[in-house]
Amino acid sequence: MSQVSFDFDLDDGGVPTLSVGELAEAINGALRRSFSDGVWVRGEIQGWSQRGPHAYFRLVEDTDDGKASLNVQFFANAQARLKPLLMKHRLRLADGLKVRIFGHLDFFAPSGQLGLKMSGIDPRFTLGELALQRDDVVRRLVAAGLYDLNKQRLLSVAPLRVGVVTSTASAAWADFLHEIERSGLGFHLRVVDVRVQGEWAVTEVTAGIRTLSRRRDLDVVAVIRGGGGRTELATFDHEAIATAIAMSPLPVFTGLGHEIDRAVADDVAHSALKTPTACATALVERVQQFSHATNDVWAAIERQADRCLAGAGTEVADVANGIRHRVVAAVERGDERMAQRAQRLRAAAERVFERADGHLVAAGAAVRRAPARLDPEVRHLDAVAQRVRLLDPVNTMARGWSITRTVDGRTVRSATDVHPGDEIVTIFASGTARSRVEETQP
């Protein structure tokens, strides 16, 4: 079977038609001719991704027309070659870092994307950008009156209640805790576990500082992390963290693990220490100073008390000696007064006895004369007694008379004093009789 052929008469106007592969090769040829020596590009790293030994990211820049973006490939061989340079300047490439990098442009036909194969970097550009950002933050803090605010917070004389913002999985926390425990002092720690590097570090550290600063049971807040690259320290140059430290009502100590560099967080903190261990040591020394000062004060109080007691003992002895002399003199004077009073008492008693004896003699004579004076009175009393005996109702009733009373004891003197039915009691010389009234006649 034969193939039917078609013959189209296409007018391309003299412009050649290229295949996709041919176009990709033409683009790469043009790039090599135009950028044969490579190109320097500056921008901000975004979308950093480490895939095995290679790294990929986008270099972006905000422009008037929007955002410009360039894909960058950072292959393993280039990473190995640039590693000493990055370590020397303590730089760690990550999202948000502004860089000036060198590489060769390449159009990757399978994805149809233009990219830059990174082979060099200018550390001074990145460090300069970090410094500019840091200076901008410092200027804003100074303008807002926050730069020295936390330094004005009063630190407790014995800051035993400590809030700590750190990553509890880090060596920084282990070093800090070891130093605190080694002191043997009664520290109470409250820890907020946060990321200290990476995308969420600023948010978490800021929230941790604010959370602990609101507590009323703390004396100080410590923000600590271990050593790392200059770019990692840039986390603590962020304005949000610096503002949280500055506005904390509690003094804030920092121990960010950098012997050379100083973060904005260090600048605004109450006390900036080089390492987490140094931060713990500063707290321990503060408490120990208070303890030593307290012991010195108590020793001084004890010495003063001993001196006062010794002086008081001497004064008491002097007073007691003076009192003893005065008491002896007083007792002697009292003895003399007692002897005088006893003498006067004996004399007075003798006079009283003499007068009493005279009275007794006179009374005896009067008693002896009493019978003659009492005879008329005795005879008068006998006469009165005789009349009383004659008037005694008993004697009258013995002659036949009686007394009638009602049951309630009233004497019946008339028939009108009783009524028929009343009970009456008749009293005789030898007894009584009870009866009832049947009739009365006036």
C-alpha positions in Angstrom: 0.0 0.0 0.0 1.4 3.4 -0.9 1.4 6.5 1.3 -0.6 9.5 -0.1 1.6 12.6 0.1 0.4 16.1 0.7 2.1 19.1 -0.6 1.3 22.3 1.3 2.6 25.5 0.0 3.3 27.4 3.3 4.6 30.9 3.2 6.8 31.5 6.4 7.9 34.9 5.2 11.5 33.8 5.4 11.3 33.2 9.2 12.5 29.7 10.0 10.4 27.3 12.1 12.2 25.8 15.1 11.3 22.8 17.2 11.0 23.2 20.9 14.4 21.6 21.4 16.0 23.8 18.8 14.5 26.9 20.4 15.8 25.8 23.8 19.2 25.3 22.4 19.0 28.7 20.7 18.0 30.4 23.9 20.9 28.8 25.8 23.3 29.8 23.0 22.1 33.4 23.3 22.4 33.3 27.1 26.0 31.9 26.8 26.9 34.6 24.3 25.3 37.4 26.3 26.4 36.2 29.8 29.4 34.2 29.0 31.2 35.3 32.1 28.2 34.7 34.4 26.0 37.3 36.1 25.6 38.7 39.6 22.0 38.9 40.8 20.6 40.3 44.1 17.3 39.6 45.8 15.6 37.8 48.7 15.6 34.1 49.2 12.2 32.5 49.2 11.1 28.9 49.0 14.4 27.4 50.2 14.3 23.6 49.7 17.1 21.2 50.3 16.6 18.1 48.2 19.3 15.6 48.9 22.7 17.2 48.3 21.2 20.0 46.1 19.2 23.1 47.1 16.6 25.0 45.2 15.1 28.4 45.9 13.7 31.5 44.3 15.4 34.9 44.2 12.6 37.5 44.4 12.4 41.3 44.3 9.4 43.7 44.7 9.1 45.9 41.7 6.8 48.6 40.6 5.0 46.1 38.3 4.7 43.5 41.0 7.2 40.8 42.0 10.1 39.6 39.9 11.3 36.0 40.5 14.2 33.9 39.3 14.7 30.1 40.0 18.1 29.2 41.4 19.8 25.8 41.5 22.5 25.5 44.2 24.1 22.2 43.4 26.1 20.0 45.8 29.5 20.8 44.2 28.9 24.6 44.5 27.7 24.1 48.1 30.9 22.3 49.0 33.0 25.0 47.4 31.2 27.9 49.1 30.8 26.2 52.5 34.2 27.6 53.9 33.2 31.1 52.8 29.8 30.9 54.4 31.2 29.5 57.6 33.9 32.2 57.8 31.2 34.9 57.8 28.8 32.6 59.8 26.1 32.8 57.2 23.4 30.2 56.7 21.2 30.6 53.6 17.5 30.5 54.5 14.2 32.2 53.6 14.0 35.9 54.1 17.8 36.5 53.6 18.9 39.1 51.1 21.8 37.9 49.1 24.0 38.9 46.1 24.9 35.7 44.2 26.8 34.8 41.1 25.9 32.1 38.5 25.2 31.2 34.9 21.8 31.4 33.3 20.3 28.3 31.9 17.1 27.5 30.1 15.9 24.1 31.2 14.0 22.6 28.3 12.1 19.8 30.1 10.4 22.4 32.4 10.6 25.3 30.0 12.0 27.5 32.8 14.9 29.9 33.0 17.1 29.4 36.0 20.4 30.4 37.5 23.0 27.9 38.5 24.5 29.4 41.6 28.3 29.2 41.9 29.2 32.2 44.1 28.0 34.6 46.8 29.0 38.0 48.1 28.9 37.7 52.0 29.5 41.4 52.5 26.2 42.3 50.7 24.2 40.0 53.1 26.0 41.3 56.2 25.5 44.8 55.0 21.8 44.3 54.5 21.5 42.7 57.9 23.3 45.6 59.4 21.0 48.1 57.6 18.0 46.2 58.8 19.4 46.2 62.4 20.1 49.9 62.3 16.5 50.6 61.1 15.1 48.6 63.9 17.3 50.4 66.5 16.3 53.8 65.1 12.6 53.0 65.4 13.0 51.7 69.0 14.9 54.8 70.0 12.3 57.1 68.4 9.5 55.2 70.2 11.3 55.5 73.6 11.7 51.8 73.9 15.4 51.3 73.5 16.4 51.8 77.2 13.0 51.0 78.7 13.7 47.5 80.0 17.0 48.6 81.5 15.0 50.8 83.9 13.1 47.8 85.4 14.1 47.1 88.9 15.7 43.7 89.3 14.8 41.7 92.4 17.6 41.4 95.0 17.1 37.7 94.9 15.6 36.7 91.4 14.8 33.1 92.3 11.6 32.9 90.2 12.8 32.8 86.5 10.8 32.5 83.3 12.8 31.0 80.4 12.1 31.4 76.7 14.1 28.8 74.8 14.0 25.5 72.9 13.9 22.8 75.5 15.5 20.3 73.1 18.6 22.5 72.7 22.0 22.3 74.4 21.4 25.9 75.5 18.6 24.8 77.8 20.6 21.9 79.1 23.5 24.2 79.9 21.3 26.8 81.6 19.5 24.2 83.7 22.8 22.5 84.7 24.2 25.8 86.0 21.0 26.6 87.9 20.9 23.2 89.5 24.6 23.2 90.3 24.2 26.3 92.4 22.1 24.5 95.0 19.8 27.6 95.4 16.1 27.4 95.5 15.3 28.6 91.9 11.8 28.1 90.5 11.7 27.9 86.7 8.8 28.5 84.3 9.8 27.5 80.7 8.1 28.3 77.4 9.3 26.0 74.6 9.7 27.8 71.3 11.6 27.6 68.0 14.6 29.9 68.1 15.3 29.8 64.3 13.3 29.3 61.2 10.1 30.6 59.8 8.1 30.6 63.1 10.9 31.6 65.4 10.0 35.4 65.6 6.3 34.7 66.3 6.9 32.1 69.0 9.7 33.9 70.8 7.7 37.1 70.9 4.6 35.2 72.2 6.8 33.4 74.8 8.2 36.7 76.1 4.8 38.3 76.4 3.3 35.3 78.1 5.9 35.2 80.8 6.0 38.9 81.2 2.3 38.9 82.2 2.9 36.5 85.1 3.0 38.0 88.6 4.9 35.1 90.1 8.2 35.8 88.3 11.1 38.0 89.1 12.9 37.9 85.7 12.6 36.5 82.1 15.6 34.9 80.4 15.7 34.5 76.6 18.4 32.0 75.6 19.6 30.0 72.6 22.8 28.3 71.5 25.4 29.5 69.1 24.8 29.6 65.3 25.4 31.6 62.2 25.1 35.3 61.9 21.9 34.9 59.8 20.4 32.8 62.6 21.1 35.5 65.1 19.2 37.9 62.8 16.0 36.4 64.3 16.8 38.3 67.4 17.3 41.5 65.5 13.6 41.4 64.6 11.6 44.4 65.8 8.8 42.3 67.3 11.1 40.5 69.6 12.9 43.7 70.6 9.6 45.4 71.3 8.4 42.6 73.4 11.6 42.7 75.5 11.5 46.5 75.8 7.9 46.6 77.0 8.1 43.7 79.4 7.3 44.8 83.0 9.9 42.3 84.2 13.7 42.6 83.6 14.8 40.5 80.7 18.1 38.7 80.5 19.5 37.5 77.2 22.0 34.7 76.5 22.1 34.2 72.8 25.3 32.2 72.5 27.2 34.7 70.3 30.6 35.7 71.7 31.2 38.4 69.0 27.9 39.6 67.5 25.3 41.4 69.5 21.6 41.3 68.5 19.1 44.1 68.9 17.5 41.9 71.6 20.7 42.2 73.6 20.7 46.0 73.1 17.2 46.5 74.6 17.4 43.8 77.3 18.0 44.6 81.0 21.2 42.5 81.0 22.9 40.9 77.9 25.1 37.9 78.5 27.1 36.0 75.9 25.9 32.5 76.5 23.0 30.6 78.2 25.5 29.4 80.9 26.7 33.0 81.5 23.0 34.1 81.8 22.4 31.4 84.5 25.6 32.4 86.2 24.6 36.0 86.4 21.3 35.0 88.1 23.1 32.7 90.5 25.7 35.4 91.4 22.9 37.9 92.0 21.2 35.6 94.5 24.5 34.6 96.1 25.3 38.3 96.6 22.0 38.8 98.3 22.7 35.7 100.5 26.2 36.9 101.4 24.9 40.4 102.1 22.1 39.0 104.3 24.6 36.9 106.2 26.8 39.9 106.7 23.9 41.9 108.0 22.9 39.2 110.4 26.5 38.9 111.6 26.6 42.6 112.1 23.3 42.4 114.0 24.7 39.6 116.1 27.8 41.6 117.0 25.8 44.7 117.8 23.4 42.6 119.9 26.4 41.1 121.8 27.8 44.6 122.4 24.4 45.9 123.5 23.9 42.9 125.8 27.3 43.3 127.3 26.7 47.0 127.9 23.2 46.3 129.3 24.7 43.6 131.6 27.1 46.2 133.0 24.4 48.7 133.4 22.1 46.2 135.1 25.0 45.2 137.5 25.6 48.9 138.3 21.9 49.5 138.8 21.5 46.3 140.9 24.5 47.4 143.1 23.0 50.8 143.5 19.6 49.3 144.4 21.3 46.9 146.9 22.9 49.9 148.7 19.7 51.8 148.7 17.7 48.8 149.9 20.1 48.2 152.7 19.9 51.8 153.7 16.1 51.8 153.4 15.8 48.6 155.5 18.0 50.1 158.2 15.9 53.3 158.2 12.8 51.1 158.3 14.2 49.1 161.3 14.9 52.3 163.1 11.3 53.6 162.4 9.9 50.2 163.4 11.8 50.3 166.7 10.6 53.8 167.4 7.0 52.9 166.6 7.2 49.8 168.7 8.5 51.8 171.6 5.6 54.3 171.2 3.2 51.4 170.8 4.3 49.8 174.1 4.0 53.1 175.9 0.6 53.7 174.4 -0.5 50.2 175.3 0.6 50.6 178.9 -1.4 53.8 179.1 -4.4 52.0 177.6 -4.1 49.1 180.0 -3.9 51.5 183.0 -7.0 53.3 181.9 -8.8 50.0 181.2 -7.8 48.7 184.6 -9.3 51.8 186.2 -12.5 51.3 184.2 -12.7 47.7 185.3 -12.3 48.6 189.0 -15.1 51.3 188.7 -17.3 48.8 186.8 -16.8 46.2 189.5 -17.8 48.6 192.2 -20.9 49.6 190.1 -21.8 45.9 189.7 -21.6 45.3 193.4 -24.0 48.2 193.9 -26.4 46.8 191.2 -28.6 44.5 193.4 -29.8 47.3 195.5 -30.7 49.4 192.5 -32.4 46.4 190.7 -34.8 45.4 193.5 -37.6 47.9 192.5 -37.3 46.9 188.9 -37.6 43.2 189.8 -40.7 43.8 191.9 -42.2 45.8 189.0 -41.5 43.0 186.6 -43.2 40.5 188.9 -46.3 42.6 189.0 -46.4 42.9 185.2 -45.9 39.1 184.9 -48.8 38.5 187.3 -51.1 40.7 185.2 -50.0 39.0 182.0 -50.8 35.6 183.5 -54.3 36.8 184.5 -54.9 38.1 181.0 -53.7 35.0 179.2 -56.6 33.5 177.2 -55.6 30.0 178.2 -56.4 30.8 181.8 -59.7 32.3 180.8 -60.6 29.3 178.7 -59.7 27.0 181.6 -62.6 28.6 183.5 -65.0 27.5 180.6 -64.5 30.0 177.9 -63.6 29.2 174.3 -62.4 31.0 171.1 -64.1 30.4 167.7 -62.3 31.0 164.4 -63.1 30.5 160.8 -61.1 27.9 158.9 -58.9 30.7 157.5 -58.0 31.8 161.1 -60.3 34.9 161.5 -61.7 35.3 165.1 -65.6 35.1 165.1 -66.8 37.9 167.3 -70.4 38.2 166.0 -73.0 36.0 164.3 -72.7 38.2 161.3 -69.1 37.0 160.8 -70.3 33.6 159.6 -73.0 32.3 157.3 -74.8 29.0 157.1 -72.6 26.3 155.7 -69.3 27.9 156.9 -66.9 25.7 158.8 -65.7 27.0 162.1 -63.0 25.9 164.6 -63.7 26.2 168.3 -60.6 26.3 170.5 -60.8 25.1 174.2 -58.2 25.0 176.9 -57.7 21.3 176.2 -58.3 21.0 172.4 -60.3 22.1 169.3 -63.5 21.2 167.6 -64.6 21.7 164.0 -68.2 22.3 163.2 -70.5 23.7 160.4 -72.9 26.6 160.9 -76.6 25.6 160.4 -78.2 28.9 161.1 -77.3 32.3 162.4 -79.5 34.8 164.4 -78.5 38.4 164.9 
